[in-house]
Amino acid sequence: MNKLKEVHNQLAAYIRSHPQDSFQTISNRLGIAYSTVSRVAKAFGLSRVRELKLNLNDKPKGEECNDR
């Protein structure tokens, strides 16, 4: 097996073993490009579910804040 395939297999194993980490977190932690993590994940059929972040403190437009 060539060196690149070996590294990709290791990276895929790391991605699998850290399901709570985003691809961005993994790329930062390992010091490699996000695109590399994403590309390897796609090649191995791995993905992450994007979280919907809600800020419940925001008021809808047009609504006044009457907190006193």
Buried (B, 14 or more C-beta within 10 A) or exposed (E): EEEEEEEBEEBBEBBEEEEEBBBEBBBEEEEBEBEBBBBBBEEBEBEBEEEEEEEEEEEEEEEEEEEE
